[in-house]
Amino acid sequence: MPPLGKHPHAGLCTATILLRGDSIKHWDNIRDIEETAKSGGVLCLHSAGGIVHSEEAHDEDKDESSFTHILYVWFDPGIHRSQLMFPRIEIFEPCQLPMIQERDMRIRLFMGSYMGRTSPVSTYDADILVLDCHLPPGEEEHVILIPSRMDAAIVFIPRFGGSGYFGGSRTPISELETGMLSATGNFMSVRSASSLSLHFFLLAGKSFSLEERTFLLTGHSGAVLATSEEKARSLMEDFERDPDNFGNFFDEEAWHKKNEELDMSYPEESSPPSLTDIPDFPDPGGRLNVTYDDSE
């Protein structure tokens, strides 16, 4: 991956899933510390009212292909329902993510709940499922259960992932391809399309209501999500005015002023939350945006 230098996020959640052979160094302007996310793990960032961060590969950890293999997932944590004012960052190692063995299919659960197991990665108001699936070669068909409440699914096959047939229509999907599968029940059939094993990601989710419109604005290698175009542009302008301190609203007066501007207020009796003071997020919902980085 090219170094992703300092760039802004606000409103959305970003999940950086490290697929193979490398780890990344992460820095953000809220805590001003460097952390390492390891291969096979995930770094999840709730950008809340704003944050500047950077991600950079550890060159010595690259695999034999000399490539970096990372899957980026952006999703709406439910900004119409609850909004953190201060960002939250979670880093999980592979051993902290549930592994599920279903016959000869091996599944790592990155987000959501599956087969009685639940990932520790927070999804807030979003009702989403992210599975990392490995199938052996052969023509045997396997079935993945998708909760009936979820109305869309994305299948992605990373580099070296092989090829397979998905869904009732046996849609062929190959290495570095993404397929959108509409909801056709609560299961998805899959089998390998070659003599090689199959490695793919399944991302499924339930949409928020049509009334809960959101606006995504990209720029400066980052992105902000807001409930209106005006708010999205205001957030990006805040970053452009003061890139180093974007999202750093530590004093109470600035915190309340920003709440008023962006209409993200907490109850009057509340005070600015700490970095670990996270409100409850009871309602389901979700939107997904997926990006794959396979660059040198």
MARVORO-461034 format. One record per residue: residue number from 1; residue in one letter; x, y, z of N, C-alpha, C, O in turn. Coordinates in steps of 0.2 Angstrom, whole numbers. Each point is the difference from the previous one (the first is absolute). Example, Ala and Ser with C-alpha at 12.3 -4.5 7.8 and 13.67 -1.06 7.14 Angstrom:
BEGIN
PT     n   res    n_xx    n_yy    n_zz   ca_xx   ca_yy   ca_zz    c_xx    c_yy    c_zz    o_xx    o_yy    o_zz
PT     1     A      66     -28      39      -4       6       0       4       6       0       5      -1       3
PT     2     S      -7       6      -7       4       6       1      -4       5       3       3       6       1
END
This chain:
BEGIN
PT     n   res    n_xx    n_yy    n_zz   ca_xx   ca_yy   ca_zz    c_xx    c_yy    c_zz    o_xx    o_yy    o_zz
PT     1     M       4      -6       0      -4       6       0       4       6       0       6       0       3
PT     2     P      -8       5      -7       4       7       1      -1       3       7      -6      -1       3
PT     3     P      10       4       0      -1       3       6      -6       5       0       0       4      -4
PT     4     L      -5      -5       8      -6       4       0       1       5       5      -1      -1       6
PT     5     G       4       7      -8       2       5       5      -6       3       3      -5      -2       0
PT     6     K       6       8       4      -5       2       4      -6       3      -4       1       4      -5
PT     7     H      -7      -7       7      -6       1      -4      -6       0       5       1      -3       5
PT     8     P      -6       7      -7      -6       1       5      -5      -5      -1      -1      -3      -6
PT     9     H      -3       1      11      -6      -3       0      -5       3       5       2       3       5
PT    10     A      -8      -4      -6      -5       3       5      -7      -4      -2      -1      -1      -6
PT    11     G      -2      -1      11      -7      -3      -1       0      -7      -1      -4      -4       4
PT    12     L       8       1      -8       0      -7      -2       5      -4       4       4       3       4
PT    13     C      -5     -10      -5       5      -4       3       4      -3      -5      -3      -2      -6
PT    14     T       9       1       7       4      -4      -5       3      -6       3       3       0       6
PT    15     A      -2      -5      -9       3      -6       2       5      -2      -5      -1      -1      -6
PT    16     T       7       0       9       6      -2      -4       2      -7       1       2      -2       6
PT    17     I      -4      -3     -10       1      -7       1       6      -2      -4       1       1      -6
PT    18     L       4      -4      10       7      -1      -3       0      -8      -2      -1      -4       4
PT    19     L       1       3     -10      -1      -6      -3       5      -5       1       0      -6       2
PT    20     R       6       8      -4       6      -5       0       7       4       0       1       5      -4
PT    21     G       3      -8       7       7       2       0       3       6       2       6       2      -1
PT    22     D     -10       3       4       2       6       2      -3       3       6      -6      -3       1
PT    23     S       9       8       2      -4       3       5       1       8      -1       4       2      -5
PT    24     I      -8       2       8       0       7      -1       1       4       6      -2      -2       6
PT    25     K       5       8      -6       1       5       5      -6       5      -1      -1       2      -5
PT    26     H      -2      -1      11      -6       5       0       2       5       5       3      -1       5
PT    27     W      -5       7      -7       1       6       4      -6       5      -1      -3       0      -5
PT    28     D       1       3      11      -6       5      -1       2       6       4       4       0       5
PT    29     N      -8       5      -6       2       7       3      -4       1       6       1       5       4
PT    30     I      -5     -10      -2      -4       1       7       5      -2       5       0       3       5
PT    31     R       3      -9      -5       4      -3       5       7       1      -1       4       0       4
PT    32     D      -2       1     -11       7       2      -2       5      -6       2       5       1       3
PT    33     I      -7      -7      -4       4      -6       1       0      -4      -6      -5       0      -4
PT    34     E      10      -4       3       1      -5      -5      -2      -7       2       2      -2       6
PT    35     E      -6      -2     -10      -2      -7       2       1      -4      -6       1       2      -5
PT    36     T      -1      -9       7       1      -5      -6      -6      -4       0      -2      -3       5
PT    37     A       0       2     -11      -6      -5      -2       4      -6      -4       3       2      -4
PT    38     K      -4      -8       7       3      -5      -3      -4      -4      -6      -6       1       0
PT    39     S      10      -4      -4      -3      -4      -5      -5      -5       3       1      -4       5
PT    40     G      -7       3      -9      -5      -4       2      -5       3       5      -5      -2       2
PT    41     G       7       8       0      -4       4       5      -4       6      -3      -1       0      -6
PT    42     V      -2       4      10      -4       6      -3       1       6       5       1      -1       6
PT    43     L      -1       7     -10       0       6       4      -6       4      -2      -2       1      -6
PT    44     C      -2       0      11      -7       3      -1       0       7       3       2       1       6
PT    45     L      -4       4     -10       0       7       2      -7       3       0      -2       0      -6
PT    46     H      -1       2      11      -6       4       0       2       7       0       3       3       5
PT    47     S      -3       1     -10       3       7      -1      -4       5       3       2       6       1
PT    48     A      -9      -7       1      -4       4       4       1       7      -2      -2       1      -6
PT    49     G       3       4      10       0       7      -2       6       2      -4       0       6      -3
PT    50     G       5     -10       2       5       2      -4       7      -3       3       1       0       6
PT    51     I       3      -2     -11       7      -3       2       4       1      -6      -2      -1      -6
PT    52     V       9       1       7       5       0      -5       4      -6       2       3      -1       6
PT    53     H      -2      -4     -11       4      -6       2       5      -2      -7      -2       3      -5
PT    54     S       6      -7       7       4      -3      -6       2      -7       1      -1      -2       6
PT    55     E       2      -1     -12       1      -8       1       6      -1      -5       0       3      -6
PT    56     E       5      -7       8       6      -1      -4       2      -7       1       0      -3       6
PT    57     A       2       0     -11       2      -8       0       7       0       3       4       4      -1
PT    58     H      -3     -10       5       6      -2       3       3      -4      -6      -1      -5      -2
PT    59     D       6       8      -1       3      -3      -6       3      -7       1       0      -4      -4
PT    60     E       3       4      10       3      -7       2      -5      -5       1       2      -6       0
PT    61     D      -8       7       0      -5      -5       1      -4      -2      -6      -4      -4       0
PT    62     K       6       6      -6      -3      -2      -6       1      -7      -2       5      -3       2
PT    63     D     -10       0      -5       1      -7      -2       4      -1      -6       3       5      -3
PT    64     E      -2     -11       1       4      -2      -6      -2       3      -6       5       1      -5
PT    65     S     -11       2       4      -2       3      -6       2       7      -1       0       4      -5
PT    66     S       3      -1      11       2       7       1      -6       5      -1       1       6       0
PT    67     F      -7      -9       1      -6       4      -1      -3       1       7       1      -4       5
PT    68     T      -5       9      -4      -4       1       6      -7      -2      -1      -3       2      -5
PT    69     H       0      -6       9      -7      -2      -1      -5       3       5       0      -3       6
PT    70     I      -4       8      -7      -4       3       5      -7       1      -3      -1       2      -6
PT    71     L      -4      -4      10      -7       2      -2      -3       5       5       1       0       6
PT    72     Y      -3       6     -10      -3       5       4      -7       0       0      -3      -1      -6
PT    73     V      -1       1      11      -7       1       1      -2       6       3       2       1       6
PT    74     W      -6       3      -9      -3       6       3      -7      -1       1      -4      -3      -4
PT    75     F       1       5      10      -7      -1       1      -3       6       4       4       3       4
PT    76     D     -10      -2      -5      -4       5       4      -1      -3       7      -4      -5       0
PT    77     P       6       7       6      -1      -3       6      -7       2       3      -2      -2       5
PT    78     G      -2       7      -9      -6       2       2      -1       7       2      -2       1       6
PT    79     I       5       3     -10       1       7       2      -7       4       1       0       5       3
PT    80     H      -5      -8      -5      -7       3       1      -3      -1       7      -4       3       2
PT    81     R       7      -8       1      -2      -3       6       4       2       6      -3       2       5
PT    82     S       9      -3      -5       5       2       5       6       2      -3       2      -2      -6
PT    83     Q       2       6       9       6       3      -3       5       1       6      -1       4       4
PT    84     L       7      -8      -4       5       2       4       3       6      -2       1       2      -5
PT    85     M       1       2      11       4       6      -2       7      -1       0       4       4      -4
PT    86     F      -1      -9       7       7      -1       0       1      -7      -3      -4      -5       1
PT    87     P       9       4      -5       1      -6      -4       2      -6       5       2       1       6
PT    88     R      -3      -7      -9       2      -6       4       4      -5      -5      -2      -1      -6
PT    89     I       7      -1       8       4      -4      -4       1      -7       4       2      -1       6
PT    90     E      -3      -5     -10       1      -6       2       5      -4      -4      -1       0      -6
PT    91     I       5      -4       9       5      -4      -4      -1      -7       3       1      -1       6
PT    92     F      -2      -4     -11      -1      -7       3       5      -4      -4       1       0      -6
PT    93     E       2      -5      10       5      -5      -3      -4      -6      -3      -6      -1       2
PT    94     P       9      -3      -6      -4      -6      -3      -3      -4       5      -5      -3       0
PT    95     C       9       2       6      -2      -5       5      -6       3       4      -4      -4       3
PT    96     Q       2      10      -4      -6       3       3      -6       0      -4      -6       1       3
PT    97     L       6      -4      -9      -5       0      -5      -3      -7       0       4      -5      -1
PT    98     P     -10       4       2      -3      -7       0       2      -4      -6      -1       3      -6
PT    99     M       2      -9       6       1      -5      -5      -5      -5       0      -2      -3       5
PT   100     I      -1       2     -11      -6      -5       0       2      -5      -5       2       1      -6
PT   101     Q      -3      -8       8       1      -5      -5      -6      -3      -2      -4      -3       5
PT   102     E       1       3     -11      -6      -3      -2       1      -5      -5       2       2      -6
PT   103     R      -2      -8       8       2      -6      -5       8       2      -2       4       1       5
PT   104     D      -3      -1     -11       7       2      -2       1       7      -2       5       2      -3
PT   105     M     -10       2       5       1       8      -2       2       3       7      -3      -1       5
PT   106     R       9       5      -6       2       4       6      -2       7      -1       1       3      -5
PT   107     I      -4       0      10      -2       7       0       3       4       6       0      -2       6
PT   108     R       3       8      -8       2       4       6      -6       6       0      -1       3      -5
PT   109     L      -1      -2      11      -6       5       1       3       7       1       3       1       6
PT   110     F      -3       4     -10       3       6       1      -5       5       3       2       4       4
PT   111     M      -8      -4      -6      -5       4       2      -7      -3       1      -1      -4      -5
PT   112     G      -3       6      10      -7      -3       0       0      -7       4       5      -1       4
PT   113     S     -10      -2      -5      -1      -7       4      -2      -5      -6      -3       1      -5
PT   114     Y       6      -7       7      -1      -6      -5       0      -6       4       5      -1       3
PT   115     M     -10      -4      -4       0      -6       3       2       0       7       4      -4       3
PT   116     G      -7       8       1       0       1       7       6       3       3       1       1       6
PT   117     R       4       2     -11       6       3       2      -1       8      -2      -3       1      -5
PT   118     T       6       3       9       0       7      -1       7       3       0       4      -1       4
PT   119     S      -3       5      -9       7       4      -1       0       5       6      -5       3       1
PT   120     P      11      -2       1       1       6       5       0       7      -3       0       5       3
PT   121     V       1      -5     -10       0       6      -3      -7       4       0      -5      -3      -2
PT   122     S       5       9       4      -6       4       1      -2       2      -7       3       2      -4
PT   123     T     -10      -3       4      -3       3      -7      -6       5       2      -3       3      -4
PT   124     Y       2      -1      11      -4       5       2      -7      -1      -3      -3      -5       1
PT   125     D       0      10      -4      -7      -1      -3      -1      -4      -6      -5      -2      -2
PT   126     A      11       0      -1       0      -3      -6      -1      -8       1       3      -3       4
PT   127     D      -7       0      -8      -2      -7       0       4      -3      -6      -3      -1      -5
PT   128     I       9      -1       6       4      -3      -6       4      -6       3       0      -2       5
PT   129     L       2      -2     -11       3      -6       1       6       0      -4      -1       1      -6
PT   130     V       7      -3       8       6       0      -4       3      -7       2       3      -1       5
PT   131     L      -3      -4     -10       3      -6       1       6      -1      -5       0       2      -6
PT   132     D       5      -5       8       6      -2      -4       0      -8       0       1      -3       5
PT   133     C      -2       1     -11      -2      -7      -1       5      -4      -5       3       3      -5
PT   134     H      -1      -9       7       5      -4      -3      -3      -7      -2      -3      -3       5
PT   135     L       2       1     -11      -2      -6      -2       5      -4      -4       4       2      -3
PT   136     P      -4      -9       5       5      -4      -4      -3      -1      -7      -5       2      -2
PT   137     P      10      -4      -3      -2      -1      -7      -5      -6       0      -1      -4       4
PT   138     G      -3       4     -10      -5      -5      -1      -6       2      -2      -1       6       1
PT   139     E      -4     -10      -3      -6       2      -2      -6       0       5      -6       1      -2
PT   140     E       8      -3       8      -5       0       5      -3       7       2       4       5       0
PT   141     E     -10      -4       0      -3       6       2      -1       1       7      -2      -4       4
PT   142     H       3      10      -2       0       2       7      -6       6       1      -1       3      -5
PT   143     V      -1      -2      11      -5       5       1       2       4       6       2      -2       5
PT   144     I      -3       9      -7       1       5       5      -7       3       2      -3       2      -4
PT   145     L       2      -2      11      -6       3       2       0       7       1       5       3       3
PT   146     I      -9       1      -6      -1       7       0      -6       2       4      -5      -2      -3
PT   147     P       5       6       8      -6       2       4      -5       3      -5       1       4      -4
PT   148     S      -7      -7       4      -6       2      -4      -1       8       0      -3       3      -5
PT   149     R       5       0      10      -1       7       1       4       4      -5      -1       6      -1
PT   150     M       7      -9      -1       5       4      -4      -2       0      -7      -2      -6      -3
PT   151     D       2      11       0      -3       1      -7       5       1      -6      -2       1      -6
PT   152     A       8      -2       8       6       0      -6       6      -3       3       1       0       6
PT   153     A       3      -3     -11       6      -3       1       5       1      -5      -2       1      -6
PT   154     I       8       0       8       6       1      -4       5      -6       0       1      -2       6
PT   155     V       1      -1     -11       5      -5       0       6       3      -3       0       3      -6
PT   156     F       6      -4       9       6       2      -3       6      -5       1       0      -3       5
PT   157     I       3       2     -11       6      -5       0       6       3       0       2       4      -6
PT   158     P       3      -4      11       6       4      -1       5      -4      -4      -1      -5      -3
PT   159     R       7       8       2       5      -3      -4       2      -7       3       0      -1       6
PT   160     F       1      -4     -10       2      -7       2      -7      -3       2       1      -5       3
PT   161     G      -6       8      -3      -6      -3       3      -4      -5      -5      -4      -4       3
PT   162     G       6       3      -9      -3      -5      -4      -6       3      -3      -1       6      -2
PT   163     S      -4     -11       0      -7       2      -3      -5      -4       3       1      -6       2
PT   164     G      -7       8      -3      -6      -4       3      -6       2      -3      -1       5      -4
PT   165     Y      -5      -9       5      -6       1      -2      -5       2       6       1      -4       5
PT   166     F      -5       9      -5      -3       3       6      -7       1      -2      -2       2      -5
PT   167     G      -2      -4      11      -8       2      -1      -3      -5      -4       2      -5      -3
PT   168     G      -9       5       3      -4      -4      -3       1       0      -8      -2      -5      -3
PT   169     S       4      11       0       1       0      -7       7      -2      -2       2       0      -6
PT   170     R       2      -3      11       7      -2      -1       4       5      -3       4      -1      -5
PT   171     T      -4       7       7       4       6      -3       7      -1       1       3      -1       6
PT   172     P       1       1     -12       7      -1       1       4       6       2      -1       5      -3
PT   173     I       5      -6       8       4       6       2       8      -3       1       1      -5       3
PT   174     S       3       9      -6       7      -2       0       5       5       4      -3       5       3
PT   175     E       9      -7      -2       5       4       3       0       8      -1      -1       2      -6
PT   176     L       0       2      11       0       7      -1      -6       3      -2      -1       5      -3
PT   177     E      -5      -9       3      -6       2      -3      -5       0       6       1      -3       5
PT   178     T      -6       8      -5      -5       1       5      -7      -1      -3      -1       2      -6
PT   179     G      -3      -6       9      -7      -1      -2      -5       2       5       1      -1       6
PT   180     M      -6       5      -8      -6       2       4      -5      -5      -1      -3      -2      -5
PT   181     L       1      -1      11      -6      -5       0      -6       2       3       1       2       6
PT   182     S      -6      -1      -9      -6       2       3      -3      -5       5       2      -6      -1
PT   183     A      -6       8       6      -3      -5       5      -5      -5      -4      -4       3      -3
PT   184     T       6      -9       4      -5      -5      -3      -1      -6       5       0      -6      -2
PT   185     G      -2       8       8       0      -5       5       5       1       6       3       6       0
PT   186     N      -2     -11       4       4       1       5       7      -4       0       3      -2       5
PT   187     F      -2       0     -11       6      -4      -1       3       1      -7      -3       2      -5
PT   188     M      10      -3       4       3       1      -6       4      -7      -1       4      -2       4
PT   189     S      -4      -1     -10       4      -6      -2       6       3      -3       0       5      -3
PT   190     V       5      -9       4       7       2      -3       4      -7      -1      -1      -4       4
PT   191     R       5       4      -9       4      -5      -1       6       2      -5       0       5      -3
PT   192     S       6      -8       4       6       2      -4      -1      -2      -7      -4      -4      -2
PT   193     A       6       9      -3       0      -1      -7       6      -3      -3       0      -1      -6
PT   194     S       5      -1      10       6      -3      -3       2      -6       5      -3      -1       5
PT   195     S       9      -1      -7       3      -5       4       4       3       6       3      -4       4
PT   196     L      -3      10      -3       3       4       5      -5       2       6      -6      -1      -1
PT   197     S       9       2       7      -4       2       5      -3       7      -1       2       4      -5
PT   198     L      -7      -2       8      -4       6      -1       0       4       6      -1      -2       6
PT   199     H       3       9      -6       1       4       5      -4       6      -2       1       4      -5
PT   200     F      -6      -2       9      -5       6      -1      -2       3       6       0      -3       5
PT   201     F      -2       9      -6      -4       4       6      -7       1      -2      -2       1      -6
PT   202     L      -2      -2      11      -7       1      -1      -2       6       5       2       0       6
PT   203     L      -5       5      -9      -2       6       4      -7       1      -1      -2       1      -6
PT   204     A      -2      -1      11      -7       1       0      -3       5       4       3       1       6
PT   205     G      -9       2      -7      -2       5       4      -7       2      -1      -3      -2      -5
PT   206     K       0       5      10      -7       2       0       0       8      -1       4       3       3
PT   207     S      -8      -1      -8       0       7      -2      -3       4       6      -5      -2       3
PT   208     F       7       8      -2      -4       5       4      -6       2      -4      -1      -1      -6
PT   209     S      -4       5       9      -6       2      -4       2       5      -5       5       3       1
PT   210     L      -9      -2      -6       1       4      -5       0       8       2       3       4      -3
PT   211     E      -6      -3       9      -1       7       3       7       2       3       2       6       0
PT   212     E       2     -11       1       7       1       4       5       1      -6       5      -4       0
PT   213     R      -5       9      -4       4       2      -5       7       2       3       0       4       5
PT   214     T       5      -6      -8       7       2       2       4       2      -6      -2      -1      -6
PT   215     F       7       5       7       4       4      -5       7      -2       1       3       2       6
PT   216     L       1      -5     -10       7      -2       0       4       5      -4      -2       0      -6
PT   217     L       6       3       9       5       5      -4       7      -3       1       2       0       5
PT   218     T       1      -1     -11       7      -2       0       5       6      -2      -2       4      -3
PT   219     G       8      -5       6       5       5      -1       6       0       4      -1      -3       6
PT   220     H       7       5      -8       6       0       4       1      -7       2       3      -1       5
PT   221     S      -4      -4      -9       1      -8       1      -5      -2       6       1      -6       2
PT   222     G      -5      10       0      -5      -2       5      -7       0      -2      -2       1      -6
PT   223     A      -3      -1      11      -7       1      -1      -4       2       6       2      -2       5
PT   224     V      -7       5      -6      -4       2       6      -7      -2      -2      -2       1      -6
PT   225     L      -2      -3      11      -7      -2      -1      -5       5       4       2       1       6
PT   226     A      -7       1      -8      -4       5       3      -8      -1      -2      -1      -3      -5
PT   227     T      -3       6       9      -7       0      -1      -3       5      -6      -5      -1      -2
PT   228     S      10       5       0      -2       5      -5       6       1      -4       6       0       2
PT   229     E      -6       3      -8       5       2      -4       4       6       3       6       0       0
PT   230     E     -10       4       3       3       6       3       4      -2       6       6       3       1
PT   231     K      -8      -8       3       4      -2       6       6      -3      -3       6       0       3
PT   232     A      -6      -4      -8       6      -4      -2       5       5      -3       6      -1       2
PT   233     R      -8       6      -6       4       5      -2       3       4       6       6       2       0
PT   234     S     -10       0       5       3       3       6       5      -3       3       5       3       2
PT   235     L      -6     -10      -1       6      -4       3       6       0      -4       6       1       3
PT   236     M      -6      -2     -10       6       0      -4       3       7       1       6       0       0
PT   237     E     -10       5       0       3       7       0       4       1       7       5       3       1
PT   238     D      -8      -6       5       3       0       6       7      -3       0       5       3       2
PT   239     F      -5      -9      -6       7      -3      -1       5       4      -4       6       1       2
PT   240     E      -9       3      -7       5       4      -4       2       6       3       6       2      -1
PT   241     R     -10       0       6       2       6       4       6      -1       5       4       3       1
PT   242     D      -5      -9       2       5      -2       5       1      -8       0      -3      -3       5
PT   243     P       7       1     -10       1      -8       0       2      -3       6      -2      -6       1
PT   244     D       7       9       3       3      -3       5      -5      -1       6       1      -5       4
PT   245     N      -6       9      -3      -4       0       6      -7      -2      -2      -5       1       4
PT   246     F       4      -4     -10      -7      -2      -2      -3      -5       5       3      -5       1
PT   247     G      -9       6       2      -3      -5       4       3       1       7      -3      -3       5
PT   248     N       8       7      -3       2       1       6      -3       5       5       2       6       1
PT   249     F      -9      -8       1      -4       5       3       0      -2       8      -5      -3       2
PT   250     F      11       4       1       0      -2       7      -3       5       5      -2      -3       6
PT   251     D       1       9      -7      -3       5       5      -7       0      -1      -3      -1      -6
PT   252     E      -1       2      11      -7      -1       0      -3       5      -4      -5      -2      -3
PT   253     E       7       8       3      -3       5      -4       0      -1      -8      -5       0      -3
PT   254     A      11      -3       1       1      -2      -7      -5      -6      -1      -2      -1      -6
PT   255     W       2      -3      10      -4      -7      -1      -7       2      -1      -4      -2      -4
PT   256     H       1       7       9      -7       1      -1      -1       5      -6      -5      -1      -4
PT   257     K      10       5       2      -1       4      -6       0      -5      -6      -4       1      -5
PT   258     K       8      -6       4       0      -4      -5      -6      -5      -1      -3      -1      -5
PT   259     N       0      -1      11      -6      -3       0      -6       4      -3      -4      -3      -4
PT   260     E       4       9       6      -5       5      -2       0       1      -8      -5       0      -3
PT   261     E      11       0       1       1       1      -8      -2      -6      -4      -3       1      -5
PT   262     L       5      -7       8      -1      -6      -4      -7      -3       2      -1      -6      -2
PT   263     D      -2       8       7      -7      -3       2       2      -7       3      -4      -4      -2
PT   264     M       9       3       6       2      -6       2       0       0       8       4      -3       3
PT   265     S      -9       6       0       0       2       7      -2      -6       4      -4      -4      -2
PT   266     Y       7       3       8      -2      -4       5      -5       3       5      -1       6      -1
PT   267     P      -3      -9       6      -4       3       4       4       6       4       6      -1       1
PT   268     E     -10       6       1       3       6       3       4      -2       6       5       3       1
PT   269     E      -7      -8       3       3      -2       6       7      -3      -1       4      -1       5
PT   270     S      -3      -2     -11       6      -4      -1       6       5      -1      -1       6      -1
PT   271     S       7      -9       2       6       4      -1       4      -4      -6      -1      -5      -2
PT   272     P       6       9       0       4      -3      -6       3      -7       2       3      -1       6
PT   273     P      -5      -4     -10       2      -7       2       8      -1       0       3       3      -4
PT   274     S       0      -8       7       7      -2       0       0      -4      -6      -5      -2      -4
PT   275     L      12       0       2       1      -4      -6      -3      -7       1      -2      -3      -5
PT   276     T       0       1      11      -2      -7       1      -7       1       3      -3      -6       1
PT   277     D       0      12      -1      -7       0       2      -5       0      -6      -2       5      -3
PT   278     I       0     -11       2      -4      -1      -6      -7      -1       1      -2      -5       4
PT   279     P      -3       8      -7      -7      -1       1      -2      -6      -2       3      -4      -4
PT   280     D      -9       2       6      -3      -7      -3      -3       2      -7      -2       5      -2
PT   281     F       2     -10      -2      -2       0      -7      -5      -6      -1       2      -5      -3
PT   282     P      -8       6       5      -5      -6       0      -3      -2      -7      -1      -6      -1
PT   283     D       1      10      -4      -4      -1      -6       4      -2      -6       6       2       0
PT   284     P      -8      -7      -4       4      -3      -5      -1       5      -6      -4       4      -1
PT   285     G       9      -5      -4       0       3      -6       7       0      -3       4      -3       3
PT   286     G      -3       5      -9       6       0      -3       1       1      -7      -4      -1      -4
PT   287     R      10       5       2       2       0      -7       7      -1      -1       4       1       5
PT   288     L      -2      -4     -10       7      -2      -1       3       3      -6      -3       1      -5
PT   289     N       9       0       6       5       2      -6       6      -4       1       3       1       5
PT   290     V      -1      -4     -11       6      -5       1       5       2      -5      -1       2      -6
PT   291     T       7      -1       8       6       1      -4       5      -5       1       2      -2       6
PT   292     Y       2       0     -11       5      -5       0       7       4      -2       0       3      -5
PT   293     D       5      -4       9       6       3      -1       5      -6      -2       2      -4       5
PT   294     D       1       4     -11       4      -6      -2       6       3      -3       2      -2      -5
PT   295     S       1       8       8       5       3      -4       7      -1       4       0      -3       5
PT   296     E       5       4      -9       7      -1       3       2       5       5       5       0       3
END
